[in-house]
Amino acid sequence: MTLYTRFAAHVAAALDTLVAAGTLPADLDRKNVTVEPPRDASHGDLATNAAMVLAKPAKLNPRALGEALAAELAKLDEIAEASVAGPGFINLRLTDAAWRDELAQIQAAGDDYGRSTQGQGISVNVEYVSANPTGPMHMGHCRGAVVGDALAALLEFAGHKVIREYYVNDAGGQVDVLARSAHLRYREALGETIAIPEGLYPGDYLVPVGKDLAAEFGDRYVGAPEGEWLALFRTRAVAAMLVMIRADLALLGIHHDLFSSEAELQAAGKPEAAEAELRSRGLVYDGVLEAPKGETAEDWEPVELPLFRSTQFGDDQDRPIKKSNGQWTYFGADLAYHFQKSQSADQLIDIWGADHAGTVKRIQAAVAALTGGKTRFDVKLVQMVRLLRGGEPVKMSKRAGNFVTLADVVREVGKDVVRFTMLTRRSDAQMDFDFAKVVEASKDNPVFYVQYAHARVASLHRRAEEAGIAARAADLSRLDTEELALVKLAAQFPRIVETAATAREPHRIAFYLYDLAAAFHALWNVGNDRPDRRFLVVDDHDATAARLFLATAVAQIIRNGLSIMGVVAVSEMK
């Protein structure tokens, strides 16, 4: 139980007392009662809106109810002061002993501090990356990959069961283009001089694929009609690309539980099953779309198509699930895929590039229709990353053909730098990734600043051990108000985890860790001018032991937060 859940229980118990006394009716809905930090820290340590929320349905004056509730809460040993502010907000100031107890809880919980049961085991399918299997991962994929992976870890830490999924788009025209590109490299491997025409993939990454095909089939398909080799080369090339993609993702520490194939989905008749389900409920009908804006009657030939009634679920028009040639539209295939996912998870989250914003409403409509509105479905949009080096745009990669590969970036600056940096802004905000700045040793670089805080604590342990202080029992009463202020910030971590998980926003963990590191560094730097305020005071072992205990707790929270982000906490800065 966290500090906030414990005091929420205290508030609930105090309300029960008021009910028993006849001050409050017994049937009030308390679901909107909260306990959280006050907006202004000078008002106290915790605040509850209980009186504001319950006064109206109880037909009471909120200020009067606040006074009665504050009087009950003031009886608790952990509360130094309970006061009513404004029209009825209750501010609580905790005793120093309560904060020292919370510090001990951090130490005792260790790697589990902040872990929550909020998710109650509810299963969540997080689908992320899902790049077309036509080449190596590039930095356009990187941010979504990190956001999705960190979100999956965050949800697990908050008590959810998580399925990490990658959707392989291997049924569209782009994989036919891949097969044709591989065929050119196959001919090249057999000695032919080739020119790669516009529209095919020019990257050198297909050279090994061509060599493997040449070794396997010899010259059997050099002059053969496309119909004889297209499907075979498509299968081989997609398999080779997935091996490359998995390797690229592994460099980022990303491993999916499930790779789902669009081609296999269609071969198994899943789109037909989804259509039949929707038709049985009158949600798919045969109709004619309106002419696109700007098209004249002469330019537009109306065709009857199966249409999904997405307007019933908030979309701006009904959507075709098949083309006039009988093939499934992208939407029709995606509809079936989400139907499949919803059958094995309670909630769905998709991580998409911002260029897919226009399709959000229709997929949300499809999921709502197919699940009867019972499955929560969120789409997190991720903006592109602009790569810079010292403020100048980075040149493209020759090997990739027209983009910078993820692998090249990770090898240059390291997995942890890439992952942390990708979480230093909201996913829907534009981001610059400057190779010079992300490795800069300054407080303006969050990656460095947070890691440096953890490394400082590790260094402190080494120095304390050399001084013979490390094994000494800590008397936490030696921690004063300034030091307990750091405990108050540290104790917010469990709440940050729960609010970040609820909002599906893993960047909140990065923001919090930066604030915690900044507060730790500020306390550390006080010792630069005042030797008695240093964390290690050789002639005061009791003060050192207490401050070491505090620093260890801060380092523990940094490790826990970095673990959610997929970043390793370092013990030394190199």
HELIX and SHEET records of a PDB file:
HELIX    1   1 LEU A    3  ALA A   20  1                                  18    
HELIX    2   2 ALA A   41  HIS A   43  5                                   3    
HELIX    3   3 ALA A   50  ALA A   58  1                                   9    
HELIX    4   4 PRO A   62  LEU A   73  1                                  12    
HELIX    5   5 ASP A   96  ALA A  109  1                                  14    
HELIX    6   6 GLY A  110  ASP A  112  5                                   3    
HELIX    7   7 MET A  139  PHE A  157  1                                  19    
HELIX    8   8 GLY A  173  ALA A  189  1                                  17    
HELIX    9   9 ASP A  204  LEU A  206  5                                   3    
HELIX   10  10 VAL A  207  PHE A  217  1                                  11    
HELIX   11  11 GLU A  226  LEU A  251  1                                  26    
HELIX   12  12 GLU A  262  ALA A  267  1                                   6    
HELIX   13  13 LYS A  270  SER A  280  1                                  11    
HELIX   14  14 SER A  310  PHE A  313  5                                   4    
HELIX   15  15 TYR A  330  SER A  342  1                                  13    
HELIX   16  16 ALA A  354  THR A  359  5                                   6    
HELIX   17  17 VAL A  360  THR A  371  1                                  12    
HELIX   18  18 LEU A  406  VAL A  413  1                                   8    
HELIX   19  19 LYS A  415  MET A  422  1                                   8    
HELIX   20  20 LYS A  437  VAL A  439  5                                   3    
HELIX   21  21 PRO A  446  GLU A  466  1                                  21    
HELIX   22  22 LEU A  476  ARG A  478  5                                   3    
HELIX   23  23 THR A  481  ALA A  490  1                                  10    
HELIX   24  24 PHE A  493  ALA A  503  1                                  11    
HELIX   25  25 HIS A  507  ASP A  529  1                                  23    
HELIX   26  26 PRO A  531  ARG A  533  5                                   3    
HELIX   27  27 HIS A  541  MET A  565  1                                  25    
SHEET    1   A 4 VAL A  35  GLU A  36  0                                        
SHEET    2   A 4 LEU A  46  THR A  48 -1                                        
SHEET    3   A 4 PHE A  89  LEU A  94 -1                                        
SHEET    4   A 4 ILE A  79  ALA A  85 -1                                        
SHEET    1   B 5 LEU A 258  SER A 261  0                                        
SHEET    2   B 5 LYS A 161  VAL A 168  1                                        
SHEET    3   B 5 SER A 123  GLU A 127  1                                        
SHEET    4   B 5 GLN A 347  GLY A 353  1                                        
SHEET    5   B 5 ARG A 376  VAL A 382  1                                        
SHEET    1   C 3 VAL A 284  VAL A 288  0                                        
SHEET    2   C 3 GLU A 304  PHE A 308 -1                                        
SHEET    3   C 3 ARG A 319  PRO A 320 -1                                        
SHEET    1   D 3 GLU A 392  PRO A 393  0                                        
SHEET    2   D 3 VAL A 385  ARG A 389 -1                                        
SHEET    3   D 3 MET A 431  ASP A 434  1                                        
END                                                                             
